[in-house]
Amino acid sequence: MLRTGHCKPGSWGSFWAILALVGLVTHAAQRADVGGEAAGTSINHSQMLLHRLQELLRQGNASDVVLRVQATGTDEVRVFHGHRLLLGLHSELFRELLSNQSEVVLQEPRDCAAVFDKFVRYLYCGELTVLLPQAIPLHRLAIKYGVASLQRGVADYMRAHLAGGAGPAVGWYHYAVSTGDEALRESCLQFLAWNLSAVAGSTEWGAVSPELLAQLLQRSDLVLQDELELFHALEAWLGRARPSPDGRPRLVVTPASSGGDAAGVSFQKTVLVGARQQGRLLVRHTYSFHQSSEEVGDFLAHADLQRRNSEYLVENALHLHLIVKPVYHTLIRTPK
């Protein structure tokens, strides 16, 4: 675990001694001729080298830079003591940031700040353990700091978990679009098309954007039971994507012009609401308006308009009939 908190950087002598140790171990790991044999014998101490780097990271020995990582919108700050040379080996951005200063403050989203220790560990050891919720923040960090190998590794992890059905395909699709990762975007799109029945019945379906829905509907490889299932899926998507603010319709009558009623004339508006009964369209409710602008507070308060077979829906639409009646008023009064 990377050590956090305040720590006085070690001496340059200790730092160069560690680098010398790294160099010796690396040299020992190379293929060499032993005893004049025709074929070289491999001496591999890479695990020992990895262990040394882990200890260097954990203890912070000979650290010469401090990274202060602040989660955006919070006062939470994580402090990492690191080594300029090792941080800059993978990241051009770190080389620039640390070229003339020994302490930097990095502003990161909360999810990225939470996995920053894993990110730094990768820079030291070339390995990390990823969980599904950590994939996007680690990928973001890899893009921001220009660590191409980690970016490819996390993208491969995401595609592999899509194939296994474990990854959140909708969320990862939208993320791939935002970052321009075409390979990941296509992998997510293919998974969604081939597993549309399962996705449409999951909580992810409500998070599908109009753009993604359009992409899916253009494909010829959608895997569904039948077209009726697709119809029900679209109906459910529309209900989640465009719900009424309070779950019921509203009826507001406003004047045709901003001037309101003409002088001496007002208009009484009556709205008739039709409903189906025994195959006939009959008037079911009547609403009257006497003001120039007025809203009905209880308009169809008890009607179920979410069902396709609702008696108020005729060819999937409400049928309203508006009657406007002028009411004339006397403007000149004669004295008695």
C-alpha positions in Angstrom: 0.0 0.0 0.0 1.4 3.4 -0.9 2.4 5.4 2.1 0.4 8.6 2.6 1.0 11.6 4.9 4.0 13.9 5.5 7.4 12.5 5.0 10.8 14.1 4.5 12.4 13.0 1.2 15.4 10.8 1.5 18.9 11.7 0.4 20.0 11.6 -3.3 22.6 9.1 -2.3 20.0 6.6 -1.2 18.0 7.2 -4.3 21.0 6.5 -6.6 21.8 3.5 -4.6 18.3 2.1 -5.3 18.7 2.9 -9.0 22.0 1.0 -9.0 20.3 -2.0 -7.4 17.6 -1.9 -10.1 20.3 -1.8 -12.7 22.1 -4.8 -11.3 19.0 -6.9 -11.0 17.9 -6.0 -14.5 21.4 -6.9 -15.8 21.3 -10.2 -14.0 17.9 -11.0 -15.6 19.3 -10.9 -19.1 20.3 -14.0 -21.0 24.0 -14.8 -20.6 26.4 -17.6 -21.6 27.4 -19.8 -18.6 30.4 -22.1 -18.6 30.9 -21.7 -22.4 27.7 -23.5 -23.2 26.5 -23.1 -26.8 23.0 -22.2 -25.6 22.7 -19.4 -23.0 21.0 -20.1 -19.6 18.3 -17.6 -18.5 18.8 -16.1 -15.0 15.5 -14.5 -14.2 15.3 -12.3 -11.0 12.3 -10.3 -12.3 10.2 -11.2 -9.3 12.9 -9.9 -6.9 13.0 -6.7 -8.9 9.2 -6.4 -8.7 9.4 -7.0 -4.9 12.1 -4.2 -4.6 9.9 -1.8 -6.5 6.9 -2.6 -4.4 8.9 -1.9 -1.2 10.2 1.3 -2.7 6.6 2.4 -3.4 5.3 1.3 0.0 8.0 2.8 2.2 8.7 5.9 0.1 12.4 5.6 0.5 14.4 8.3 -1.2 11.2 10.0 -2.5 11.9 13.3 -4.2 8.3 14.4 -5.2 5.0 14.8 -3.5 1.6 14.3 -5.2 -1.4 15.8 -3.5 -4.5 14.4 -5.1 -7.7 16.3 -4.2 -11.2 14.8 -5.0 -13.2 17.4 -6.9 -15.8 19.2 -4.8 -14.4 17.9 -1.5 -11.7 18.8 1.0 -10.3 15.2 0.8 -6.7 15.1 -0.1 -4.5 12.0 -0.5 -0.8 12.5 -0.3 1.6 10.3 -2.3 5.4 10.4 -1.9 7.0 9.2 -5.1 10.1 9.3 -7.3 10.4 11.7 -10.3 12.2 9.2 -12.5 9.8 6.3 -12.0 6.7 8.4 -12.4 8.1 9.9 -15.6 9.0 6.7 -17.2 5.4 6.0 -18.4 4.0 9.5 -18.4 5.1 12.5 -20.4 2.7 14.7 -18.4 4.4 13.7 -15.1 7.7 14.5 -16.7 6.5 18.0 -17.5 4.8 18.5 -14.2 7.7 17.4 -12.1 10.5 18.9 -14.2 10.9 22.0 -12.1 8.9 21.4 -8.9 8.9 18.7 -6.3 5.2 19.1 -5.1 2.1 19.2 -7.3 -1.7 19.4 -6.5 -3.8 17.2 -8.8 -7.6 17.8 -9.1 -9.4 14.5 -9.9 -13.0 13.4 -9.9 -14.0 11.4 -6.9 -13.9 8.0 -8.6 -10.5 8.7 -10.1 -9.1 10.0 -6.8 -10.3 6.8 -5.1 -8.2 4.6 -7.4 -5.2 6.8 -7.7 -3.1 4.5 -5.5 -3.7 1.7 -8.0 -2.7 4.0 -10.9 0.6 4.9 -9.2 1.2 1.2 -8.4 1.0 0.4 -12.1 3.6 3.1 -12.9 6.0 1.4 -10.4 5.2 -2.3 -10.9 3.4 -2.6 -14.2 0.5 -4.5 -12.7 -2.8 -3.8 -10.8 -6.1 -5.5 -9.8 -9.2 -4.1 -11.5 -12.8 -4.3 -10.3 -15.8 -3.5 -12.6 -16.6 -0.1 -11.0 -12.9 0.9 -11.2 -12.5 0.3 -15.0 -13.7 3.8 -16.1 -11.8 5.9 -13.6 -8.6 3.9 -14.3 -9.1 4.3 -18.0 -9.7 8.1 -17.5 -6.4 8.4 -15.6 -4.5 6.5 -18.2 -5.8 8.8 -20.9 -5.2 12.0 -18.9 -1.6 11.1 -18.0 -0.8 9.4 -21.3 -0.1 5.9 -20.1 -1.0 4.1 -23.3 -0.2 0.6 -22.0 -2.6 0.9 -19.1 -5.3 2.4 -21.4 -5.1 -0.6 -23.7 -5.1 -3.0 -20.8 -8.2 -1.6 -19.2 -10.0 -1.4 -22.5 -9.2 -5.1 -23.1 -10.5 -5.9 -19.6 -13.8 -4.1 -20.4 -14.2 -5.9 -23.7 -13.5 -9.2 -22.1 -16.1 -8.6 -19.4 -18.6 -7.6 -21.9 -18.2 -10.9 -23.6 -18.8 -12.6 -20.3 -22.0 -10.6 -19.6 -20.6 -8.9 -16.5 -19.9 -5.4 -17.7 -22.4 -2.5 -17.7 -22.6 -2.3 -21.5 -24.8 0.8 -21.7 -22.7 2.9 -19.3 -19.5 1.7 -21.0 -20.9 2.5 -24.5 -21.6 6.1 -23.5 -18.2 6.4 -21.9 -16.5 5.0 -25.1 -18.4 7.6 -27.2 -17.2 10.4 -24.9 -13.6 9.4 -25.1 -13.6 8.4 -28.8 -12.6 4.8 -28.1 -14.1 3.3 -31.3 -13.1 -0.3 -30.6 -14.8 -0.3 -27.1 -17.9 1.5 -28.6 -18.3 -1.1 -31.2 -17.9 -4.0 -28.7 -20.6 -2.5 -26.5 -22.9 -1.9 -29.4 -22.5 -5.5 -30.6 -23.1 -6.9 -27.1 -26.3 -4.8 -26.7 -27.6 -6.0 -30.1 -26.9 -9.6 -29.4 -28.4 -9.5 -25.9 -31.2 -7.0 -26.4 -33.8 -9.2 -24.7 -31.8 -9.3 -21.4 -30.8 -5.6 -21.6 -34.3 -4.4 -22.2 -35.5 -6.1 -19.1 -32.7 -4.7 -16.9 -32.3 -1.4 -15.1 -29.7 -0.4 -17.8 -32.5 0.0 -20.4 -33.7 3.3 -18.8 -30.1 4.7 -19.2 -30.1 4.2 -23.0 -29.6 7.5 -24.8 -31.7 8.4 -27.9 -28.4 8.2 -29.9 -27.7 4.7 -28.7 -31.3 3.6 -29.3 -31.1 4.9 -32.9 -27.8 3.0 -33.4 -29.5 -0.2 -32.2 -32.6 0.1 -34.3 -30.5 0.5 -37.5 -28.8 -2.9 -37.0 -30.0 -6.1 -38.6 -28.5 -8.4 -35.9 -30.8 -7.7 -33.0 -31.5 -10.8 -31.0 -35.1 -10.8 -29.8 -38.0 -13.3 -29.5 -40.1 -11.3 -32.0 -41.1 -7.8 -33.1 -43.7 -7.6 -30.3 -40.9 -7.8 -27.7 -39.1 -4.9 -29.5 -42.3 -2.9 -29.4 -42.8 -3.5 -25.7 -39.1 -2.5 -25.1 -39.5 0.7 -27.0 -42.7 1.5 -25.1 -41.0 0.9 -21.8 -38.0 3.1 -22.9 -40.4 6.0 -23.9 -42.1 5.7 -20.5 -38.8 6.1 -18.7 -37.2 8.6 -20.9 -40.2 11.0 -21.1 -42.3 10.6 -17.9 -45.0 13.2 -16.9 -43.7 15.5 -14.1 -46.4 14.4 -11.7 -47.5 11.2 -13.4 -50.7 12.6 -15.0 -51.6 14.8 -18.0 -52.3 18.6 -17.6 -54.8 20.8 -19.4 -54.1 24.5 -19.6 -56.1 26.9 -21.7 -54.4 30.2 -22.7 -55.6 33.1 -25.0 -54.5 33.0 -28.6 -52.9 36.5 -28.3 -51.1 38.2 -25.5 -53.8 40.9 -25.3 -56.3 38.5 -23.7 -60.0 39.1 -24.2 -61.1 42.0 -26.4 -62.8 45.0 -24.8 -66.4 44.2 -24.1 -66.0 40.6 -25.0 -64.8 37.6 -23.0 -64.7 33.9 -24.1 -66.0 31.0 -22.3 -64.1 27.8 -23.2 -65.4 24.3 -22.7 -63.3 21.2 -23.2 -65.1 17.9 -23.8 -63.1 14.7 -23.2 -64.1 11.6 -25.2 -63.9 8.0 -24.1 -64.7 4.7 -25.8 -67.7 2.8 -24.6 -69.1 -0.3 -26.4 -67.4 0.8 -29.6 -68.7 4.3 -29.5 -66.9 7.6 -28.7 -68.9 9.4 -26.0 -68.3 12.5 -23.9 -66.9 11.4 -20.5 -65.8 14.7 -18.9 -66.6 18.4 -19.3 -64.2 21.2 -18.2 -65.2 24.9 -18.3 -62.8 27.9 -18.3 -63.9 31.4 -17.5 -60.5 33.2 -17.2 -58.2 34.1 -20.1 -55.6 31.6 -18.8 -56.5 28.8 -16.4 -55.4 25.2 -15.6 -57.6 22.4 -14.5 -56.3 21.0 -11.3 -57.9 17.6 -11.5 -57.8 16.9 -15.2 -58.2 13.1 -15.7 -56.8 12.6 -12.2 -58.0 9.0 -12.0 -57.6 8.0 -15.6 -55.0 5.3 -16.5 -53.4 6.6 -19.6 -50.4 4.2 -19.4 -52.3 1.3 -20.7 -52.7 0.9 -24.5 -56.3 -0.3 -24.0 -57.3 2.7 -21.9 -60.8 3.8 -22.7 -59.5 7.4 -23.0 -57.2 6.5 -25.9 -58.6 6.3 -29.4 -55.9 5.3 -31.9 -53.3 6.0 -29.1 -54.4 9.6 -28.6 -56.7 11.6 -26.4 -59.8 13.1 -28.1 -60.6 16.6 -26.9 -63.3 18.9 -28.3 -62.9 22.6 -27.6 -66.0 24.9 -27.7 -65.3 28.7 -27.5 -68.3 30.9 -26.8 -68.1 34.7 -26.8 -69.7 36.5 -23.9 -70.5 40.2 -24.6 -70.5 42.9 -21.9 -72.1 46.3 -21.9 -69.4 49.1 -21.9 -71.7 52.2 -21.7 -74.0 52.6 -18.8 -76.9 55.1 -19.1 -77.9 57.0 -16.0 -81.2 56.2 -14.6 
